[in-house]
Structure formats: structure tokens, C-alpha cells
């Protein structure tokens, strides 16, 4: 910071910290500001759950999400004056809430009263920087408590791995150089966008062009206009880059680095993106891995090598250690580890064990130290890079009056990676209607899909459709045999493909 008067935005923070101090809840604004981000497309129920889980005391929203935020805030007993619209030019049409512009204007009229908060030695390892939500096998998203030390460590790990600011190769071949420009199309409420696309990029001295809301042709325009050199993407965006007809209308020659994360990228798409950008550094990354700095191209299908400071072991089902090329659960230890799950002691004990983290991912590590993600041991789908817990959708579907049982599985999708498909057992009366009338059966499927659409964010909706079954297979203890239904889903997808070709 340059000495002298506070920039209006910093005085806004200072003003908020004193203005809201007298209201119920913590008086330290930074806790509220940095605690967690939320998807602006959330329904009121989804946002309420997040507010309740984090005990949020301040909500800053985009104008488009304001009405939803008010409903969620009311349910969470959050006063309307603590719902702030993040748009200085926005004019409120009703009394509830306020705007950042109004608060800045009021704050500029006051004497600065903010004292910088400095962490004590060692406090960075325990003081939470933010909560990043991740889906769990129970169906309820869990708030991962990430301390300041972990965030900084992760950024440093990436910088060391990529030899940022080192003279290790000719200037034109270095991955990250001051003066390069990265595009920010990933949501910053997602851990990939927050840590890598935001913090790491700025730490590395790159400029960052932030896009308020992803639009593919808008992204292409930005690449051409700002001469973007670095892309941080998820697989669906790469699919668009390979297949969208608008791509040929733009000059994308400035691109020299493409990183793909959040979900595996199909080999065919990987090869296609290699051909489109023959001189670019391109590869995939995982939570604790990235393709080697010695390779311009990542190994197709591989997730890269462990970042500096990461220790990993692969455990087989019997608890023994797997050897090279043997599958098992990835268990890691790293300085960038989270503290655990906020307000969820049981889930923390199950996942964070003696300094190690059980990832729930089935992987293999080959003799070249390359990590290969085989499958997810946890029952989580990856839709457009977002985690979706089947149990969460099942709970929603079971609230439909015509449903007596259900099970949700993921099916492959070229754009989204995978999408949810629901196997549904109807109530006796609904089943009779569906059996007697094909139109009624179709109406029931539409009704169930609409029920999910009304209650869940778009990427959680049943894009894979609804299939009626007589019974959901379960083991003697009552646990869903999701594996059996995955096999049924694969057969259904094959059948759909055959019909499409005919």
C-alpha cells in the first residue's frame, strides 16, 4: 500500500468494520468478508444452507441475486441492512438492503477508524482465510476451513513447481512471465478459480482480466481484445474451444498456456487442443499435482506430478500400500492442507487423519511419478467442474409427491463431463397412471425434472433425464448399490446413442 489517504475501496472496508460492529455477530468485518463465496445462481434454499453453515453475518451480492439473497437472509435471521448490493450505481427500489456505493459515500465523510489486523507469529496456520464449499457423500455440501498459511503455501508450491521468476529457459519458453495476461473466467467461489486463477496468477506478476459471468463468445472476444496468453479452464470450456463454430472467427494466436483442472479431460479432446495450439504449454492439474516443468505438454490422461512439499501414499482396500501402477485411494500430506470441515467434527475425523487427508479418489502412480486419476471412491459427480453429490439430489427428488424411492448416478456428457440421471421408483398410484398412459409417464418425468430445477442450481439439474424402475437395488444393510445402477445407466446411454444414429 502507498502511504497517505486510503483508497475509497479500502475506506469502504474500514467504514463497514465500524458500522456493523454494533450489530449482532462478530465485530471483525474481515471474517465476514473473507469467509466464503457463493454461487450467484443458487436458489434461496441453497444459499440459506450456506449462510446457516458458516454463521455468516454479512452478505454482499450482485444485483441479479438480490431478491434471492433477501429471502435466504430472512430465513437465516440476517438483518436486511446486512445485505449489501455490490454495485455502486445500483438504485434500490425498496427499503431493504443497501449498496456498496452508498456505504462508500458515507464512509468517505468519516475519519478513518480502521486499524490493520496483523496476524501473530504462527496464527496463520489456524486463522481461517475462507471457507470453500465441497460436496460430501452425505449429500450436504461441507465447508472446508482453509487457513491463511495453507493458501500461501499452495501458491508458493505452484510457484516453485513452475519456477516462477527463474531464468531456467529462454524467455519465450517460460511458463509465467511478468507482462503475460491471464483470463479469469472461472468462478472465484470455486477453489480452482480462487487459489490458482486469482491468487497464484497475481503472485506470479501476471495481469488478470476478470469476466463477471462466463459467456463463451465473450471469452473469445476478450482473448482477442486483451491478447490473453494464459487460460485456466475446466473441461467443458475446452470442449467449446475445440468444437464451437465461433472459434474460427477470432484471433487466438496470443495463447501460450492452457491449464485444465477440476475434472479429467478426455484423451480425444486433449489431442485436439494440442493440435489447435501446437506451440502452447498445455496440461492437466489435480489438487496437488501439475504436469512437469520439463514438459511442454502434459501426458495425455495424466494429472501430473506431485507439487513440492506434497507427500502421498496410495492405499489399497485392505489398508496396505499400493505399488507403482496399482490402484488405491490417494492419501496426502501437504503444508497447504485445510484445517477440516467447519462445524462438522465427524466428517473432519473421517477425512483428516493425523495430518493426512483422505481424498476419496482412486488413483495410480506410475514409475515416472505421474498421477493417474482412475475413479472417485466417494459418490460424487463432476458436472462442468463442479462437485455434485447424488444424495443431495436424491433428497430433493424424494420430496416429490409421486416418488417413493430414487437413486442418482452420473452419465458421460461431451460438454459437462457427466450429468445427473435419476432412477425413480414411483408411488403405487403414480406407477399405475404411468403404466396405463404413455403421455402420463412423460408428464411425470417432466414434473420430477422440473421439481429439481425449481430447487437446485442449474448444474445440479437432471440433464441426464429420469428413468422409472420397479425397485432400487440395495445391499442387506440398506445401502444403495449405485454400482449396479451405473451399469444400467451405461446400457441406457448406449441405447440412446444407437437410436440417435438410426
N, C-alpha and C positions, 0 to 999 in steps of 0.2 A: 504494500500500500504506500502511496505517496503521502508524505506528511501534509497536514493542512486540513481544510474543511472536508467533511465526509461527503462522498458522492451521494446524491439523492437516494439511490437504492439502498446504500448502507445506512443512511439516516432513517429510511423506512424500517429496516430491521431494528435499529435502535429504538425507534418510536414504538414499534409493536411490542418489544420486550418490556417496556414500561406501561404501555396502555393496557395490555392484557394481564399484567401482574396481579391486578386486584380481582380478576375473575376466577371462578373455581378451576382448580387444576394447577399444574406446575407453573412457577413464575418464570422459568428459564425458557425463553422462546425457542432457542436453538434445538431443544428436544423436540418441540412440535414441528419446527421447520424441517429438520433433517431426519425425522423418524421414518417415514415411509412414503412411497409413491403409490398411486392407484391408477388403474386403467380408466381413462375418461369415458369409456363406453360401458362401464359397469352399470348394472341395474341398481336400484335403491337397496335391494336386499344384499347384493354382493358388497356394495360399499359400506352398508351398515355393519356387516360382519367384520370388515377390515377395521372400521372405526372402533368397534367394540373390542376386538382382539388387541389392538395397540393402545387402547385408552387415549385416543387422540384428543387433544384439547384445542386444536386449531385446524381449520380445513381451508386450503387455498385451491380454487377451482377455475377452470376455463368457463367462459360464459355459457357455452353449449351444454355443460354438465351441471349448471347451477341449480336447476329445478330438482334434478335427481339428488344433488348434494343436500339440498334443504330437507327433502324427505328423509334421507338417511340420517342427517344430523339431528332431526327432531326425534327419531327413534332412539338415537344414541344419547339423548338428553344433552346435546351440544347446543348452546345458545346460538341463535341466528346471527348475532353480532360477531361470532367467531367463524362464520362462513364468509370468506373473502374472495371476491372475483378477481382473478389475475389478469386484469386488463384495465389500464389507467383510463382509457377512453370510454369504457362501458358505462352507460347510464342506467341505473336501476329503475325499473318500472313499478316496484313495490317497496315497502318499507324494510323488508327483511334483508339482512346481509349488508355488506359494504364493498368498496372496491379498493384495490391497491393504490389507484390514483388519488382517491380521497384521503387515504391514510398518509400517503407521501406528502400531499399538500399540507395536511395538518401537522405532520411531523416536522416539516421544514420551518414551521412557525415556532417551534420549541427549541430550547437549548439542548444540545446533545447530552444524553444522560446514560449512554451505553458504555459499559466497561468491558473491554475484551476479555473473553473467557479463555484462560490458558490451562491446559491440562497439566497436572502434576507429573513428575517423573514416574513412569510405569502405568499411569492411569489410562493411557491409550489402549492398553490391552483389555481393559474391562469396560471402558466407556463406549456406549453404543453410538455408532455413527448413523446407522439407519437400519431399518427392518425391511428385508426383501422377502416378499411372499413366494412360497413354493408349495406346490400341491403335494399332499401326502396320501398314503394308501387308505387312510380312513375316510377320505373324501372331502375333508375340510382343509383349505389352504393353511399352511403354517408359516408364522412369521420368523424368519431366520435372523437372529440377532448378530449383526456384523459390527465389531468394534473398529475404532479408528486404525489401530495397529494392523488389523487384517487387511483393510482396504489399501493402506500404504504398502504393506508387504507384497500384496498381489500386483500392484503397479510396478514395484521395483523388480519383482520376479520377471514380469513381462519385459521390462526394460533391459535387464541383464541378458535374458534369453535372446532378445533381438539386437543386442549390442548397440543400443541407442546412444548416439553421440560418440561412438567409437570409429576410428579410422581403420576399419577392418577390410574394406573393399573399395574399389573405385567409386567415386561419389554417385555415379548413375546407378550403381548396383546396391546401394544401401537401402534397407527397407524403410526406415523412418528418418527423415531429414527435416530440419527446420526450413520452413517455406513450403513444404508439402501441404496439401489441403484434403481433409477427410470430410465425408458427408455423414451427418447424424440422422439417419432415417430409422434407427432402432429406438423403441420407446425407452426413456430413461427410468421408468418404473420397473423395467426388466433388468436383471443383474448383468446381462451381457452389455446392454446399452449403457448402464450406469457406470460400470467399472472400466470396461475396455473402450467403448465408443466415446465416453466422456472423459473420465479421469486419466486414463492411460494416454489418450491422444493429446490432451493438453499438456501432460507431464513431458511428453516427447517433443514438444515445441511445434506441433502442427496446428494449423488453423482448422477450425471446425465449423462447417456450415450446417446449422440445425434446421431441420424441416419440422414444422408444427404437427403435421399429420401426413402419414405416408400416402403418396399417390405416385404410381409408377412413372407415368409420363412426366409428372412434375419432377421426379427424381432425375430423369433423363435430361430435362431442361436445366436443372441445377448443375449436373455434371458438365454439361457443355458450357454454361454461362460462367461458372466459377473455376473451370479447369480442374475438376476434382481428380486427385491422384489416388486416394485411398477409399476403398469401400469396405465397410463392416456390415455383413449381410447374414440373413438366415436363408435356409434352402428355398422356400417359396419365392423369395426375391431373386435368387439365382435362376430359378426356373423361368421366371418372367424375362430376365435378362437374356436367356438363351432362346426363348420362343416367341416373345411378344413382337408383333409386326412393326411396332413403332420404333424399335431399336435402330433400324437401318436409317431412320430419318435424322439421327443425331450424331454428332462428332464425339466419340468416346475415347479418342486416342490418348487423352491425358492420363487414363487409368494405368497405374503401375503396381497396384497391390490390391488383392481381394482376399479377405478372410471370411470364412464361413463357420458359423457356430450355432449352438442351441439345439441342433439335431443333425443326424447323419445326412450326407449328400449322396445321392445315387451315383454309381460309377459312370453311367451314361451321361449324366448332366455334368459331372466333373470333367470328363473328356471334352465335352462340348465347350465348356467355359475356357478350358486350356486352349482350344483352337481359336476361340474368339479373341483372346488376349495372349498371343504367343510370347510376348516379352515380359509379362507381368508376373510378380510373385503371387502365387495362388495356393491356398491350402486350407485345411480344416483345423479347428481347435476344439478342445474339450475344456472342462472346468479347470483342469490342472496340467494340460498339455498343449503343445503347439508344434507345428512342423519345424524341423531343424533349420537353423540359420544357414547351414551349409547347403541347403537345398532350395532352389528357386521354386520348385513345385513340390507340394506335399504328396505323399504316396497315396494313390487313389484308394479311397475307402478307409485309410488310416486316420487316426485322430492326432498323430504327432507324438512327440517325446515329452517326458516329464519336465516341467519348469524347474529352474534352480531352486533348491531348498525343499522340494517335494519328495517325500519318501512314500513308496507304495508297495503293497503286497496284494496278491490275488489269492483269495481263499476259496477252496472247493467246498461243496456242500457238507462234507464231513468235517470241515474245520481245518483240514491240512492245507499247506501251501501248494499252489499250482506251480508247475514248471513253465518254461517257455512254450508258447503255443497251446497251453492248456487253459480252458475257460474257468472262470470263477468270479466271485464278487470282488470288485475293486474297493480296497480299504486304504485310506491315505492319511498321512500326517504332514501338515504344512504350516508355516507361520501365518498364512492367510486364512486359517480356519476360523469359522464362526464360533460364537460363544454357546450356541444352542438354539432351541426354539423358544421364543418369548412366551411366557405363561403356559408352557406345555412341558412339564417336567418329565412325564412318561416318554414322550416322543424324543426328548433330548437324551434320556438314558439309553434308549434303543439305538440311537444313531451316533451319538458322540460318546465313545468308549475309551477311557484312559488316554485321551489326547489324539485318538484315531477317529476318523469319520467313515462310517459305513455308507458308501454311495448308493447302494441298491442297484448298481449297474453291473451286468455281466460283461466281462472284458477278457481279452487275451493280450499278453505282451510277448512279442517275438524276440528272437536273439539279437535283433538290431535295436532293441529297446523301444520299438514302435508300439503304441497302444491301439488296439482294435476293439471298438465297442460292438459287442455281439448282440445284446438284448438288454432290456430293463427288467431286473428282478422285481422291482416294485411295479404295481399295476397302474402305470401312468402312461398316458398317450402324449405325444408331442404333436401339437397342431399348430402349424405355422411358427414353430419355435417355442410356443407356449405350452406349459405343462397343463394337462387336463386329467383330473382324477375321475375314473369311471364311477366310483362310489358317490361322488358329488352329483353327477348326472342321474344316477340311479335313484338317489334320494328325491330328486326333483320329479322324475317320472312316476315314482310311486305315489306322489300326491295327486296324480290324475285319477279322476273317479272311475275310469274304466280299466285301470291297470291293477292286477293283483300281484305280479312279480315281474322282475326285469333284470337284465344284465347288459352292460355296455362294453363294447370292445372297439378297438381301432382297426380300420381297414386302410390299405395303401391309397394314396391320392397323389397324383403327379404334382399338383400345386402346393397342397398343405402338408405333404409328407404322409400324414394319416388323418382321418376324420372319424368321429364317433358314429357307430352303428348300434342301435338298441334292439336287443331281442326282448320281446314283451309277451308276457302271459296275460291275457285279458280276463276280466271277471266273467262269471258264467253268463250273465245277461248280455254283456258286450260281445262275448265269443259267439253266442247264438245269433246275434244280429250280423256279425261279420260272416258267419258261415252261410247264412241264408241269402245274403245280398252282397255282391262284389263291390257295389258302389258304397255300401255302408262300411265295408272293410277299408276301402281307400280313405273314406272320411275319418275313420278312427285313427289311421296312421297320420293323416294331416293334423288332426286335433292334438295328438301326442307331440308331434314335432313343433306345433305352434305353442303348446304349453311350455316346452323347454325354451323356445325362442322368446317367450314373454318373461322368462325368469332368469335367463343366463346371457352372458355377453356373447357376441356373435361367434367367436372362435370355438365356443363350447357347444354350439348347437348341433343338432343331429344331421349333419350334412351327408352322412352315410345312409340315412334312412331308418326305417323301422321294419322289423320282421317279426311276425307273430309266430310263437311256438307254443306247444302244449305244456311244456314244463322246462324250468331252468335246471340244468344238471348241477348237482351239489354232492359233496362228499358226506360221509356219515355224520360229521360234526356240523354240517350245515353250510360249510364254506363253498362259495361259488366255484365251479370248475370252469374258470374262464378260458383255460387252455382248450377245452372241448369246443367252446363257442367260437374261439378264434379260428379253429379249423373249419367250423361251419361257415364262418364269415369268408374265409378264403375260397371255399367252394362257391359261395354266392357271388363273389366278385368275379370268379372265372366264368360263371354262368352269365353274368351281366355283360362281360366282355364278348362272349360268343354271340349273344343277342345283338349287341351293338354292331358287330361285324356283319351279321346277317341283314 
